[in-house]
Amino acid sequence: MATQAGWTEERSFSIGTVLSRTFGTLGGNPVATFGITFLFSSLPQLLYSYFIGSTLAMADRSSTVAVIAVSLGSYAVFLMLSMLAQGGLVRAAIAHAEGERASLAQCIGTGLSVAVPLIGLSILMILGVLVGSMLLIVPGVILYLMWSVAVPALVAEEQGVFAAFSRSRALTKGVRWRIFGLQVLMVVLIFLFSAVVGAVVMAGGMASVQGLARPGPLTLIFSGVSNTLFIAFWSTAQANLYLGLRAWKDGPQAGRLAEIFA
C-alpha cells in the first residue's frame, strides 16, 4: 500500500499525472503489461499477417467472399483477444496504484473473467461512435470522450455494460476537453514513435516489396515490438485516466478497488 498516501493527497485531475502513472505502471511491471499485450494483441496480428494476410492480399477477385469472411472472422478474434488484454491492463494499473504488482497470470485471469461483457461493450461503443461520426464527426468524438473510461469502469467496479457507459459519462463530465487533449497528445507521441520505427525499417530495407510478399523476420520483430508498445501504452493510459477521474470525483479509493481482485 505504498502509494496510498499519494492517492489521498490528490483531489484534482491532471493530464501530467495520468501520463506519469501510465509510464510508472508500464515501467514498474513490464512483464505483466507488455506480456499480456504481446500474447493477446500483437502475436495474433503477427500470425495473421504472416500466414493469412499476405495470402489474402494476393487472392484474385473470384475469392472476394472468402477474403471478406476471413477478414471479418479475424477481426472478431482480434477484438475478443484485445478486450482480454485491456481487462488485464486495468488490473495491472490498479495494482500499481496500490504499490503492488499484478502477475501476468493475474492479469490474464482478470481479462478472462470480464471478456464477454467487454466484447459487448466494445461492439456497442464502436457502433455508437461510428453512427455519431456520420453526423459531421463531432458527435462521434463527443461520444468517444464520454465513454473513454467505460472499459476500466466495467472491469474495476464490476459494472454491467450499460452501467459502465453511465459511469464513464459521469466521471468524464467537466473535463472532456482535457481528456481530448490527452488523447491528442497520446496520438502525437505514438505518431512520432511510429515515424522513427518506420524510418528504421525503411533504412534497413526490411519492408516487403509492394506489401505483397510475406514480411521477413526483422519486419515482424519491429512490427511486434511497436504494436505491443502502442497498445500497452494506450490501454494503460485509459486505465490510469479512469483511476485519476475516480480519485478526483469520488476521493481516493484504490484500496477498495484492489479488494475486487483479492
N, C-alpha and C positions, 0 to 999 in steps of 0.2 A: 504493500500500500504506500509505496514511497512517494508517489506523485499526488497523493490525495490532497495535500496542502495546496498544491498548485491549482487544483480544481476549485478549492474553497475560496481562493483569493480572487478568482476571476468572475465578474458578472458583466462583462462586455464582450461583444463579438468582434473579432479581429481576423482579417484575412491572413496577416502575417503569422498569427498563432496557429491557424489551421494548417498552413504550409509547413510551419516548423514541426508540428506534431506529425504531419504526414511523413516528412523525411526522418523524423525520430522513430516512427513506427517501422518504416522500411529498414533503416539502418540498425535499429535495435533488435530486430527479429527477421533477418534476411532469409533464413531457411524456410520459415513458415510462409512469409508474404510472397517472396518470389517463387518458392517451391510450388505452392498451390496454384499460382498464376500460370506457371510454366506447364504443370501437369494437366490443367483443365481448360486452358485457353490457348497458349502458344503451341504446345505439342500437337493437339488435334488439328490446328490450322496448318502446321508444317507438314503433317502426314497427308492432309488433304491436298495441299499444294504439290507435293512430290508425286503422289500416287494417282490422284484423280484430276486435280486442276489442270495439269499440262495435257492430259488426255482429252478433257472436255474442250480445251482451247483449240485442239486440232481436229475436233469432230466435224463431220460435214453437216450440211443443212438437214439431211434426212433424219438425223438423230436429235433434232431440236427438242422433241418431247422428252427424250431420255435425259438430255442435258438439263432441262428445266426441273425435272423430277429429282435428279441427283442434287442439283443446287439447292432446291427447297429443303430436301431432306437433310442435307449437310448443314444448312442454316439453322434448322430446328435443333440439331445435335449441338452446334456451337452455342446456341442460346442457352440450352439446358446446362451445359458444362460451364459457361460463363457465369451463370447465376450461382452455381455451386461455388465458384471461386469468389464471387463478390460476397456471398454469405460468410465464407471463411475469413475474408479480409476484415469484415466488421468485427468478427471475434478477435482477431489479432489487434485491431485498433483499440478495442475496449481493454484488452489485457495490458497493452502498453500504457494506457491512461491510468491503470492501477499499479504501474511499476512492476508488472509481471510479464511473462512470456507465454504465449499460447503455442503449443506444439503444432507441427504440421498435421498430425493425426487429429488433434482437437479442432483445428480449422476445417479440415475435411468433414469431420463429424457434424459440425455446425452447419456447413453448407448443405450436406445431405439432408439434415433434419428439416430444412426450410426450402428445399429445391422446388417442390411443386408449387407452393404459393408464390415463390419468387418468379417462376416462369409465367404464371398467370398475371402477376403484377407487371412484368416486363412487356408482355404482349399488349395489355391494356394501355400502358404508358406509350409504347411505340405507336399504336393506333391513334391515341389521343393527340400526340404531338404531330403526327403526320396530317391528321384532319385539320388541326389548328394551323399548321404551316401552309395548307392550301388556302387559308383565308388571309392572304397577304403576309404570311410568315410570322408576323408579330405575335398573334395568338399562340402559335406553336412554341415560340420562345418563352412566353409567359407561363404556359403550362409546364414546360420543362423546368423552369425555375421553381415553380410551385411544388413540383413533385421531385425535386432534386435529391431529397433525403428520404424518399419513401422506402427505398430498399433497406438502408440501415435501420429505419424505424420498424419495419416488419421483422427484421432479424433480432434486434436488441430488445424490443418491447413485446415480442410475441403477438404482434398485431395481425389482424386479418388484412386481406388485400385492400379493401375499401377503407378500413380504419387507418391503414398506413398512408394512403393518399391524403386523408383528412389531417393526420398528424403532421405530415410533411408541409401541408398548406399552412397549418398553424405555426409551425416552427420557423418557416421562411418569411412569414408576414413581417413587413417592416424593414427587411434587409435584402430584398431581392435584387436591388441594383448592385449591392456589394457582392452578392453571390454571382451575379452576371459578370462583374469584374474579375472575380476569382476564376470563373470558368474560362474567360478570355485569356487571362494570364496563363492558365494551365495549357491552353491550346497553343499559345505562343511558345512556351517552354518546350512542348512536345514537337512543335514545328521546327524549332531551332535544332533540337537534338536529331530529328529526322533528317534535316539538311546535312548535318555533319556525317551521320551514318551513310546517307546516300552518296555523299562525295567520296567517302572512303571506299564504298562498294564500287562506284564507277571508276575511281582511280586505280583500283586493283583489278579491273576488268572482270569483276565477278558477276555482273548482271547477265541474265540469259539473253541470247540473241533473239530480238524481236519479242521476248517474253514467251516464246512458244516451247523452247526446249526445257527439259527438266532442269530445275535450278541445281547448281553444283553445291558441294558440301559447305564451302565458305559462305555462299549466299544464304544457305539455310541457317547457318550459325548466326550470321548477322541479323537475319530476319527474326529468328527465335529470340535472340537477346533483346532486340529493340522492342518486339511485341510484348515480351514479358515485362520490360521496364515501363512501357507506356501503360499497359493495362493495370499493373500493380500500382503505379503512381496515381492514376485516375481513380480507381476504385477505393484506394486507401484514403485519398483526399476527400471523397464523398463521405466515407465513414467518419473521418475526423471533422468534416463540416457538420455532420449531424451531432456529434458529441459537443462541438463548440456551441451550436444553436441550442441544444438541450441545456447545457450549463448556463447559458445566457438567459433563456426563458424560464427554466424550472429550478435553477440552482444546481450546484454540483451533486451529481448522483451516480458517478461512475461506479461506486461500490455496489449500489443497488442493481445496476445493470449487470455487473460481473456475477451476481448471485444467480442470474438466469442460467448461466453456463456451468454452475457448480455441480 
